[in-house]
Amino acid sequence: MPILLTVENLVTADLSTIHKEQATYVGIDFGTSTTVVSYSYFDNEKRIVVTEVMNLRQKQSDGADFTGEKVPTVIALYHNRVLVGEGAANLKYELEKNKDVWYSFKMELGEDLGAKYCNSILGKDKSVRIQNAKDATILFFRFLKKEIESYVEQKGLCQNIKYAVSIPASFEANQRRDLVDALISNQMDVSKQSLIDEPNAAFLNYIHESEMNNEAVVIPKDINPKMLVFDFGAGTCDISILEIGVDYKGVYSKNLSISKFEKLGGNDIDRYIAYEILYPELLSHNHLDMDIFIMSEKKKIINALLTTAENLKIRICKAISLMRDSFDLSGLEQEYKVSVKDIRINTSKGVLYMDEIFLTSIQFAELMKVFTRKKSDVIQKEKQIYNSIYDCVKTSIRKARLEVDDVDYVLLVGGSSLNPYVQAALKSWLPYSKLLLFPDLQTCVSKGASIHSFIYNSFGQNIVQPITSEPICIITKNDQLMTLVPAGTVMPTDTIEIDNLAIVVSPR
């Protein structure tokens, strides 16, 4: 009888003993640009774990109610009202970042810089304060908790809420600490073990959905398949490599490596489009020189173009995806273009306008070479560094001590993984791997986090044990670097005994 990779096979406990009346198990995918919330429970009649996405209430800038499963990770102060979610996102590029609108603050967690947002209107003398990324995170989760509790009450679910929150696998200790502090300050029932790496959460949901669709992965006898989870979102490129197998305890999954933390995501592609294509075209159309604006105003104009850049990127990706039959783009020769109409931006030189602005498939293919290049050179333009996803893939495979042909599966996660040039690059680099794609890339992590919440908060089990991203080292007296905890060590780990060190007090 074949051994299947299922949630129930990975858990050494009877899931049916936990009833939905005992608690509501919530998973939060706290994203750089968008946050999604799901919950899980065991359906005793169908004998399956059920995951559902929560539709949460948000306010529009005009005060109207909006309900949706995706909550933009944005906060705004508008007409003396604090908006969170959809309404704030609509004002994202109309207001001034870190003054009266705050976004991408997840990427700044762990930076111990005090009151970093010097121009923030919500200063220390205000009842609602945002002076740094941690303040913004606290306020965002305050809103989220309130709406989750409202949803639970409306649906008649158990009001004993147990949380799990997904984070980038490469998040460092100080970033994790700030997030846990923000959750605790809102009296959200969490522990450090309630956090789950985003790729691992996606992996859990993939297992679950495959089982529901009768497509569960079969684990071959005496073979331990390797899966690379490629999570490419708005702000991070996060990779985790897992091993799946069977031992004397039963079916297991374990991390082999995780990529180094990189600020690399779809937002970088948007910014590159705005800087290198839209901004020059806008100036040319209005008969202005490239150096006519000082840097501060140029940045403001670029920010105003980011929504247009993202819109063009999404549309060109969809168009190209429809023009191909596989992950191979080598035969794609037909030029295609998309456009956005009626661009108007107020500047010190008057209104910059274009009736219609275009992005062609040839332009897009050329700019994507920046983000899929194999060279380790640094590309920096206007003080903005553009990294390549190749470095993340290469380092994660090397840290797992694997070769390219050892990777059996590549699981694509995150909205930016829909980019056909990203998919084609992965297929080119990992030609022997089977690429797996979720039907909905933006809800899979939150669903996986809710499964983790159900399993961990019910049984105290981590289906996939987290590991250290980088080694933990100390510098000894002779300026030698000594490793205390190697990269890839499962956490929490058994006590590591070190008996060849002593503290030496230097004489005054």
Sequence and secondary structure as in RCSB ss.txt:
>XXXX:A:sequence
MPILLTVENLVTADLSTIHKEQATYVGIDFGTSTTVVSYSYFDNEKRIVVTEVMNLRQKQSDGADFTGEKVPTVI
ALYHNRVLVGEGAANLKYELEKNKDVWYSFKMELGEDLGAKYCNSILGKDKSVRIQNAKDATILFFRFLKKEIES
YVEQKGLCQNIKYAVSIPASFEANQRRDLVDALISNQMDVSKQSLIDEPNAAFLNYIHESEMNNEAVVIPKDINP
KMLVFDFGAGTCDISILEIGVDYKGVYSKNLSISKFEKLGGNDIDRYIAYEILYPELLSHNHLDMDIFIMSEKKK
IINALLTTAENLKIRICKAISLMRDSFDLSGLEQEYKVSVKDIRINTSKGVLYMDEIFLTSIQFAELMKVFTRKK
SDVIQKEKQIYNSIYDCVKTSIRKARLEVDDVDYVLLVGGSSLNPYVQAALKSWLPYSKLLLFPDLQTCVSKGAS
IHSFIYNSFGQNIVQPITSEPICIITKNDQLMTLVPAGTVMPTDTIEIDNLAIVVSPR
>XXXX:A:secstr
  EE  HHHH SS GGG  TTT EEEEEE  SSEEEEEEEEEETTTTEEEEEE  EEEE TTS EEEESEEESEE
EEETTEEEESHHHHHTTTTS BTTTEEESGGGGTT   SS  TT SS TTSSS  SSHHHHHHHHHHHHHHHHHH
HHHHTT  S EEEEEEE TT  HHHHHHHHHHHHHTT    GGGEEEHHHHHHHHHHHHHHHTT   EE TT   
EEEEEEE SSBEEEEEEEEEEETTEEEEEEEEE    B SHHHHHHHHIIIIIHHHHHHHTT  TTSS HHHHHH
HHHHHHHHHHHHHHHHHHHHHHT SSS  TT     EEEEEEEEEEETTEEEEEEEEEEEHHHHHHHHHHHS  S
   EEETTEEE  HHHHHHHHHHHTT  GGG  EEEEESGGGG HHHHHHHHHH TTSEEEE S TTTHHHHHHH
HHHHHHHHH   SS  B SS EEEE TTS EEEEE TT BSS       S        
